[in-house]
Each structure stands twice: as C-alpha cells, then as structure tokens.
C-alpha cells in the first residue's frame, strides 16, 4: 500500500427490520441512507422487499432495473451487476423486483439458502467501495428477512409511536435471538428509532417513555416526527431530504444519521 493511501474502513451492514408493517421502515431506510451519504458516508441500499418501494422512492424506474436482487439471490448475476447509482452522490441501490416474492419456493432446499445474501455481499465487504450497506426488508419473517439478518452486522429497528409498538418489538427481538442462535451469532441491535411521533398526541409521548424505559440506551435520542412532507416525498421518487431539506422530517433524519455515525465510531473505538 502506498504511503499516501489510507486503508479502507470496514463495511458495516445494517438491516432495517420490523415484522410489523406501516412503521416507517422503508421511509427510514431511504432517508437514513440519504442522510448518511449527505454526511460523507458511502452507502449501498439493498431493496429486499418484493414491493420495491425503496427502489421507487429513490426514483429508480422499472426500465433501469435490468438486474435486481432476485437475479443475485438466484445466482444468475453478481451483486455488482445489480448496483444502480441514484441521483444522490454517495448513495447506490440494488433494486427489487416482484419476482422476489417467489424466492422462498424457488430456492427450496438448496444448500446455504439462508446465506445467499451474505455470500453475495462478501465481494462488497472486500472492495472498500462502501462504508454502509442498508437492507430494507419486507414486513414479515420469511426467507428474505432471514437472509438479510444472516448477512448483517446489526439490526436497526424503526418503531412507530403507537399502541402495539412494544408487542411488535418483542416479536422482532425473539426473531433476532433465533437468528443469533442458528445463523449469525454476532448479530447485534444497532438501535431502535422512534417514528411517526406526534407531539400533540399524549399516546406518542407515553409509548416513547415506555420504549425508553424498557430498552434504555438502545433507543436513539432522535425521534422522527409525523410529517406530511415525509409522506409526500416517495410519490415524487425522492427522499424527503431532497424533496424538502428544511422540513422537520429531513432535519430529524440528518440528526439520526449523525447519531448512527457517532454510535458506530464509539463501537469501533471500544473494539480497537
């Protein structure tokens, strides 16, 4: 290595997961990825949901999805062939296709069926091209979610500030423990991010207090507010940070990105 060449930083793979739908999971994956890129990280977002909402939300039309995660998991293409640059410097995506919904049946009893994504990501880990990979999962426990958790270093959990939040979180924690026990013993909880927070609603405040009391420092200080601009942005194929940088939702995701970076920096310092 040349004297002026710095060694690349180890890639950190985070799966954005919650088995409950409608919690802001894809919105968090898109906007956290955008915010991390905005603060200087090199980010690859993997859309592992057959609905392909992360791909659509980043403005990737179907005509540009020539090679998708489906092709990668089926062994028909390396993941590098599926990477599509977004309009945002520092943020690329591996898009999804509706065919992903058939992966469980098509892989059948194949060897290492739960490790297809981990094996695919290995060249990305070695390349040093990215500092973060974010994986957006479907809102269910299926082979796609299992593959994502088996491939990841840690889980980032979006949790909506609503009545059944803790019940959904406890189910996810049980899933994480199962994956740790059988597929990925090093899987960590990177953090819990509270989403759809409405300060006018006393229930939001109570749920936030309950989650913090139960999970302590695992919960990020940053809270993502319920914000109409966040909801509007996907229909324009843009992250909210591009759609309206100054809105409360954009500012919250920028704060969350900084918090994620600081948390990761502290983790690396402790491990050194």
C-alpha positions, 0 to 999 in steps of 0.5 A: 500500500502506498504511503499516501493511501489510507486503508479502507474502513470496514463495511458495516451492514445494517438491516432495517427490520420490523415484522410489523408493517406501516412503521416507517421502515422503508421511509427510514431506510431511504432517508437514513441512507440519504442522510448518511451519504449527505454526511460523507458516508458511502452507502449501498441500499439493498431493496429486499422487499418484493414491493420495491418501494425503496427502489421507487422512492429513490426514483429508480424506474422499472426500465433501469432495473435490468438486474435486481436482487432476485437475479443475485439471490438466484445466482444468475448475476453478481451483486455488482451487476445489480448496483444502480447509482441514484441521483444522490452522490454517495448513495447506490441501490440494488433494486427489487423486483416482484419476482422476489416474492417467489424466492422462498419456493424457488430456492427450496432446499438448496444448500446455504439458502439462508446465506445467499445474501451474505455470500453475495455481499462478501465481494462488497465487504472486500472492495472498500467501495462502501462504508454502509450497506442498508437492507430494507426488508419486507414486513414479515419473517420469511426467507428474505428477512432471514437472509438479510439478518444472516448477512448483517452486522446489526439490526436497526429497528424503526418503531412507530409511536403507537399502541402495539409498538412494544408487542411488535418489538418483542416479536422482532427481538425473539426473531433476532435471538433465533437468528443469533442462535442458528445463523449469525451469532454476532448479530447485534441491535444497532438501535431502535428509532422512534417514528411517526411521533406526534407531539400533540398526541399524549399516546406518542409521548407515553409509548416513547417513555415506555420504549425508553424505559424498557430498552434504555440506551438502545433507543436513539435520542432522535425521534422522527416526527409525523410529517406530511412532507415525509409522506409526500416525498416517495410519490415524487421518487425522492427522499424527503431530504431532497424533496424538502431539506428544511422540513422537520422530517429531513432535519430529524433524519440528518440528526439520526444519521449523525447519531448512527455515525457517532454510535458506530465510531464509539463501537469501533473505538471500544473494539480497537 
